[in-house]
Amino acid sequence: MKKIGIIGKGFVGSAVAHGFSEATGYEAEIKIFDKDPLKRMHSLEELVNSSEIVFISVPTPSNKDGSINLDILSGC
């Protein structure tokens, strides 16, 4: 059984979680972190440390010209 972490439980994160659920015939241990405490199921640290695969499903910031701002990834 794969251990999957999902960061962000909005429209995309919820769809990813469903895609790996028993409802679709796939069995995975799913952990979800969201900045909204009402949607949060696990801590970010717990999710990252215990997942084999992590999906980052958060909004992408854009620049004034409409292009995608990837500054946050520059340290990766």
NULUM-893812 format. One record per atom (N, C-alpha, C, O): residue number from 1; residue in one letter; atom name; x negated, y, z. Coordinates in pm, 1 decimal. Last residue first. Example, Ala and Ser with C-alpha at 12.3 -4.5 7.8 and 13.67 -1.06 7.14 Angstrom:
<sites>
2, s, N, -1285.0, -225.0, 708.0
2, s, CA, -1367.0, -106.0, 714.0
2, s, C, -1290.0, 3.0, 787.0
2, s, O, -1340.9, 113.8, 803.9
1, a, N, -1319.0, -569.0, 780.0
1, a, CA, -1230.0, -450.0, 780.0
1, a, C, -1320.0, -330.0, 780.0
1, a, O, -1423.6, -331.9, 846.5
</sites>
This chain:
<sites>
76, c, N, -1468.1, 2486.9, -417.5
76, c, CA, -1458.8, 2339.7, -422.8
76, c, C, -1571.1, 2280.0, -504.0
76, c, O, -1578.5, 2158.0, -518.7
75, g, N, -1458.7, 2759.2, -425.9
75, g, CA, -1543.2, 2697.5, -324.3
75, g, C, -1543.4, 2546.2, -327.5
75, g, O, -1612.6, 2483.1, -247.6
74, s, N, -1271.3, 2821.2, -620.8
74, s, CA, -1412.1, 2849.6, -648.3
74, s, C, -1506.4, 2786.4, -546.4
74, s, O, -1623.0, 2762.4, -577.6
73, l, N, -1005.9, 2798.8, -570.5
73, l, CA, -1077.8, 2675.9, -603.8
73, l, C, -1227.1, 2698.4, -624.5
73, l, O, -1301.5, 2602.3, -644.0
72, i, N, -912.7, 3054.4, -537.3
72, i, CA, -913.7, 2967.1, -419.8
72, i, C, -994.2, 2840.0, -444.2
72, i, O, -1045.3, 2779.7, -349.8
71, d, N, -906.7, 3158.9, -797.4
71, d, CA, -1013.0, 3198.7, -704.7
71, d, C, -1024.3, 3104.7, -585.6
71, d, O, -1134.7, 3078.3, -538.1
70, l, N, -731.2, 3125.7, -1005.9
70, l, CA, -789.1, 3005.1, -946.7
70, l, C, -902.3, 3036.5, -849.4
70, l, O, -985.5, 2950.1, -821.7
69, n, N, -452.8, 3257.4, -1130.8
69, n, CA, -563.2, 3295.6, -1043.8
69, n, C, -612.8, 3171.1, -971.1
69, n, O, -543.5, 3117.6, -884.5
68, i, N, -342.7, 3254.2, -1463.6
68, i, CA, -348.0, 3183.1, -1335.8
68, i, C, -471.8, 3225.2, -1258.2
68, i, O, -582.2, 3228.5, -1312.7
67, s, N, -213.5, 3558.3, -1613.3
67, s, CA, -298.7, 3439.0, -1612.6
67, s, C, -304.4, 3379.3, -1472.2
67, s, O, -274.1, 3447.0, -1374.0
66, g, N, -75.5, 3794.9, -1586.4
66, g, CA, 1.3, 3671.9, -1602.9
66, g, C, -82.0, 3545.5, -1605.3
66, g, O, -26.9, 3435.6, -1599.9
65, d, N, -214.5, 4018.2, -1522.3
65, d, CA, -193.0, 3995.1, -1665.5
65, d, C, -116.8, 3865.3, -1693.4
65, d, O, -95.5, 3829.2, -1809.1
64, k, N, -241.9, 3999.2, -1247.8
64, k, CA, -150.3, 4100.8, -1301.2
64, k, C, -119.8, 4079.6, -1448.9
64, k, O, -13.0, 4117.9, -1496.6
63, n, N, -249.8, 3641.1, -1178.8
63, n, CA, -310.9, 3773.3, -1189.4
63, n, C, -209.9, 3870.4, -1249.7
63, n, O, -104.2, 3828.7, -1297.2
62, s, N, -70.7, 3422.8, -955.6
62, s, CA, -108.9, 3471.4, -1088.3
62, s, C, -170.4, 3610.4, -1078.3
62, s, O, -146.4, 3685.5, -983.7
61, p, N, -87.5, 3121.6, -759.1
61, p, CA, -82.6, 3267.9, -772.6
61, p, C, -125.1, 3310.8, -912.5
61, p, O, -204.6, 3243.9, -978.4
60, t, N, 120.4, 2846.9, -765.2
60, t, CA, -7.9, 2896.8, -813.4
60, t, C, 1.4, 3048.5, -826.5
60, t, O, 88.5, 3099.0, -897.3
59, p, N, 279.8, 2678.5, -491.8
59, p, CA, 283.3, 2777.1, -600.9
59, p, C, 142.2, 2824.0, -637.4
59, p, O, 56.1, 2838.8, -550.7
58, v, N, 181.1, 2333.2, -442.4
58, v, CA, 211.3, 2467.5, -392.1
58, v, C, 214.2, 2564.6, -509.7
58, v, O, 157.5, 2536.3, -615.3
57, s, N, 96.9, 2054.2, -404.8
57, s, CA, 217.8, 2098.5, -474.9
57, s, C, 263.0, 2233.1, -419.5
57, s, O, 369.1, 2244.5, -358.1
56, i, N, -147.5, 1837.3, -429.7
56, i, CA, -129.1, 1974.7, -383.8
56, i, C, -17.2, 2034.8, -468.1
56, i, O, -34.7, 2062.4, -586.8
55, f, N, -178.9, 1512.2, -320.5
55, f, CA, -117.2, 1597.2, -421.7
55, f, C, -99.3, 1735.5, -361.4
55, f, O, -41.8, 1749.3, -253.4
54, v, N, -429.5, 1285.7, -248.8
54, v, CA, -359.3, 1404.3, -199.2
54, v, C, -309.1, 1485.6, -318.6
54, v, O, -386.8, 1523.1, -406.5
53, i, N, -498.3, 952.7, -162.6
53, i, CA, -467.7, 1045.3, -271.3
53, i, C, -393.2, 1163.6, -209.8
53, i, O, -303.6, 1144.2, -127.6
52, e, N, -540.8, 843.7, 81.4
52, e, CA, -631.2, 803.3, -26.5
52, e, C, -618.4, 899.5, -144.6
52, e, O, -714.8, 924.4, -216.9
51, s, N, -520.4, 1004.5, 401.4
51, s, CA, -467.4, 979.4, 267.1
51, s, C, -576.7, 936.3, 170.6
51, s, O, -689.7, 984.9, 176.4
50, s, N, -612.1, 1085.5, 648.6
50, s, CA, -557.3, 950.5, 637.9
50, s, C, -506.4, 914.9, 498.1
50, s, O, -454.2, 805.2, 478.5
49, n, N, -707.1, 1347.5, 638.5
49, n, CA, -794.8, 1242.3, 691.1
49, n, C, -741.9, 1101.2, 669.4
49, n, O, -819.8, 1005.9, 671.6
48, v, N, -485.6, 1492.3, 540.7
48, v, CA, -610.0, 1483.9, 463.2
48, v, C, -697.0, 1367.2, 508.8
48, v, O, -754.1, 1296.1, 426.1
47, l, N, -295.1, 1455.4, 752.3
47, l, CA, -265.9, 1418.2, 613.7
47, l, C, -395.1, 1396.9, 535.0
47, l, O, -411.6, 1293.9, 469.6
46, e, N, -424.5, 1564.0, 976.2
46, e, CA, -384.8, 1422.7, 975.5
46, e, C, -362.6, 1374.0, 832.7
46, e, O, -405.9, 1264.6, 796.3
45, e, N, -449.6, 1833.5, 889.5
45, e, CA, -567.9, 1753.3, 922.6
45, e, C, -536.3, 1604.3, 918.0
45, e, O, -613.4, 1526.5, 861.9
44, l, N, -184.1, 1912.1, 866.9
44, l, CA, -269.3, 1910.6, 748.0
44, l, C, -391.5, 1823.5, 771.8
44, l, O, -432.3, 1747.9, 683.6
43, s, N, 51.3, 1701.4, 1040.2
43, s, CA, -44.4, 1812.2, 1037.3
43, s, C, -128.9, 1800.1, 910.6
43, s, O, -143.2, 1691.5, 854.4
42, h, N, 378.6, 1618.3, 909.1
42, h, CA, 247.2, 1582.0, 962.4
42, h, C, 158.4, 1705.6, 962.4
42, h, O, 186.8, 1803.1, 892.8
41, m, N, 606.7, 1738.6, 821.5
41, m, CA, 620.8, 1608.1, 885.1
41, m, C, 491.1, 1563.8, 952.1
41, m, O, 493.7, 1480.4, 1042.5
40, r, N, 774.0, 2041.5, 758.8
40, r, CA, 647.0, 1976.0, 792.5
40, r, C, 673.0, 1844.7, 864.9
40, r, O, 752.3, 1839.9, 959.0
39, k, N, 1005.2, 2178.6, 737.4
39, k, CA, 977.4, 2079.2, 633.3
39, k, C, 854.4, 1995.2, 665.2
39, k, O, 833.5, 1889.7, 605.3
38, l, N, 994.5, 2350.2, 952.5
38, l, CA, 1113.7, 2266.4, 937.8
38, l, C, 1094.7, 2156.8, 832.9
38, l, O, 1161.0, 2053.3, 839.1
37, p, N, 757.9, 2497.6, 919.7
37, p, CA, 764.1, 2395.6, 1025.1
37, p, C, 885.7, 2303.2, 1013.6
37, p, O, 880.7, 2189.3, 1060.1
36, d, N, 617.7, 2557.1, 614.7
36, d, CA, 744.4, 2573.1, 686.5
36, d, C, 755.1, 2463.1, 791.7
36, d, O, 760.7, 2345.4, 755.8
35, k, N, 395.7, 2457.0, 494.1
35, k, CA, 376.6, 2571.0, 584.1
35, k, C, 502.8, 2600.1, 664.8
35, k, O, 495.5, 2661.0, 771.5
34, d, N, 379.5, 2099.8, 506.7
34, d, CA, 433.4, 2221.1, 446.6
34, d, C, 411.7, 2335.3, 543.9
34, d, O, 409.3, 2313.0, 665.0
33, f, N, 283.1, 1770.3, 437.6
33, f, CA, 255.4, 1893.2, 511.8
33, f, C, 315.7, 2009.1, 434.7
33, f, O, 304.5, 2016.0, 312.3
32, i, N, 355.6, 1426.5, 460.1
32, i, CA, 386.5, 1555.3, 398.8
32, i, C, 350.7, 1669.2, 493.4
32, i, O, 382.8, 1666.2, 612.2
31, k, N, 266.7, 1101.0, 361.8
31, k, CA, 259.2, 1204.4, 465.3
31, k, C, 277.0, 1338.7, 396.2
31, k, O, 221.9, 1362.7, 288.8
30, i, N, 365.4, 775.7, 284.9
30, i, CA, 363.6, 914.9, 242.4
30, i, C, 361.0, 1007.1, 363.7
30, i, O, 441.5, 993.6, 455.9
29, e, N, 270.2, 476.6, 176.3
29, e, CA, 280.0, 549.3, 302.5
29, e, C, 261.6, 696.3, 266.4
29, e, O, 154.0, 736.6, 222.2
28, a, N, 468.8, 326.4, -77.6
28, a, CA, 350.3, 401.3, -35.9
28, a, C, 376.9, 461.2, 101.0
28, a, O, 490.6, 492.1, 136.6
27, e, N, 603.6, 132.5, -320.7
27, e, CA, 588.2, 142.8, -176.0
27, e, C, 458.5, 213.3, -144.0
27, e, O, 350.6, 165.6, -179.2
26, y, N, 839.7, 176.7, -567.5
26, y, CA, 699.0, 193.2, -532.0
26, y, C, 691.2, 208.0, -381.3
26, y, O, 764.4, 287.2, -321.9
25, g, N, 1103.1, 185.6, -637.5
25, g, CA, 1035.1, 57.2, -646.7
25, g, C, 887.5, 62.9, -613.4
25, g, O, 816.9, -36.7, -629.5
24, t, N, 1228.7, 415.3, -585.6
24, t, CA, 1183.6, 396.7, -723.6
24, t, C, 1107.9, 265.7, -743.1
24, t, O, 1055.5, 238.3, -851.0
23, a, N, 1276.6, 398.2, -316.2
23, a, CA, 1391.8, 416.0, -405.2
23, a, C, 1354.2, 394.9, -551.5
23, a, O, 1439.9, 360.2, -632.8
22, e, N, 1034.1, 405.1, -189.7
22, e, CA, 1093.3, 273.1, -213.6
22, e, C, 1211.1, 282.1, -309.9
22, e, O, 1242.6, 184.7, -378.1
21, s, N, 846.1, 669.5, -358.1
21, s, CA, 927.8, 611.8, -251.3
21, s, C, 980.2, 473.3, -289.3
21, s, O, 971.7, 430.8, -404.5
20, f, N, 715.7, 824.7, -539.1
20, f, CA, 637.7, 720.5, -472.6
20, f, C, 715.2, 652.0, -360.6
20, f, O, 655.9, 583.7, -277.1
19, g, N, 909.8, 1006.7, -616.5
19, g, CA, 848.4, 920.5, -717.3
19, g, C, 766.9, 806.5, -658.5
19, g, O, 750.9, 702.4, -722.3
18, h, N, 955.8, 1152.0, -382.3
18, h, CA, 1058.0, 1057.7, -430.1
18, h, C, 998.4, 958.8, -530.2
18, h, O, 1032.6, 840.5, -528.8
17, a, N, 719.3, 1302.7, -378.0
17, a, CA, 749.9, 1211.1, -267.9
17, a, C, 853.2, 1107.7, -311.6
17, a, O, 839.5, 989.2, -281.3
16, v, N, 758.1, 1451.9, -612.5
16, v, CA, 643.5, 1360.8, -602.1
16, v, C, 670.1, 1257.6, -493.0
16, v, O, 646.4, 1138.5, -513.0
15, a, N, 982.8, 1601.6, -536.8
15, a, CA, 991.5, 1509.4, -650.4
15, a, C, 877.4, 1408.0, -648.2
15, a, O, 898.2, 1290.6, -678.8
14, s, N, 874.8, 1752.6, -328.4
14, s, CA, 984.9, 1659.8, -300.3
14, s, C, 1000.1, 1557.1, -411.9
14, s, O, 1027.0, 1439.9, -385.8
13, g, N, 685.2, 1904.1, -470.5
13, g, CA, 642.7, 1811.5, -365.9
13, g, C, 749.2, 1708.8, -332.6
13, g, O, 718.6, 1591.6, -310.9
12, v, N, 858.8, 2059.0, -639.4
12, v, CA, 761.6, 1964.0, -694.9
12, v, C, 720.0, 1860.4, -591.0
12, v, O, 719.5, 1740.8, -620.3
11, f, N, 1020.6, 2205.3, -449.8
11, f, CA, 1078.8, 2130.5, -561.4
11, f, C, 983.4, 2022.8, -612.9
11, f, O, 1023.3, 1907.4, -628.3
10, g, N, 830.1, 2161.9, -150.0
10, g, CA, 929.6, 2234.9, -227.1
10, g, C, 983.8, 2145.2, -337.4
10, g, O, 992.1, 2023.5, -320.8
9, k, N, 632.6, 2085.9, 31.7
9, k, CA, 754.7, 2005.5, 17.3
9, k, C, 866.7, 2086.2, -47.9
9, k, O, 982.4, 2079.4, -6.5
8, g, N, 292.9, 2061.9, 47.7
8, g, CA, 400.3, 2140.9, -12.2
8, g, C, 522.4, 2054.4, -35.9
8, g, O, 517.4, 1959.9, -114.6
7, i, N, 92.1, 1803.5, -7.1
7, i, CA, 87.4, 1936.3, 53.8
7, i, C, 187.1, 2023.3, -21.1
7, i, O, 168.1, 2054.5, -138.7
6, i, N, 102.0, 1469.9, 57.2
6, i, CA, 159.9, 1573.6, -27.8
6, i, C, 157.1, 1704.9, 49.6
6, i, O, 213.3, 1715.2, 158.6
5, g, N, -80.2, 1167.4, 43.3
5, g, CA, -50.8, 1291.8, 112.8
5, g, C, 1.8, 1394.1, 14.4
5, g, O, -47.1, 1404.4, -98.1
4, i, N, -56.6, 817.9, 57.0
4, i, CA, -45.8, 938.2, -24.0
4, i, C, -9.5, 1057.4, 63.4
4, i, O, 80.5, 1049.4, 146.9
3, k, N, -192.2, 515.3, 48.2
3, k, CA, -164.4, 620.7, 145.9
3, k, C, -171.8, 752.9, 71.0
3, k, O, -278.9, 794.9, 27.0
2, k, N, -65.9, 212.6, -94.8
2, k, CA, -142.4, 337.0, -104.3
2, k, C, -97.6, 434.4, 3.9
2, k, O, 18.4, 435.8, 45.1
1, m, N, -83.7, -117.1, 0.0
1, m, CA, 0.0, 0.0, 0.0
1, m, C, -89.0, 124.5, 0.0
1, m, O, -176.8, 138.9, 85.1
</sites>
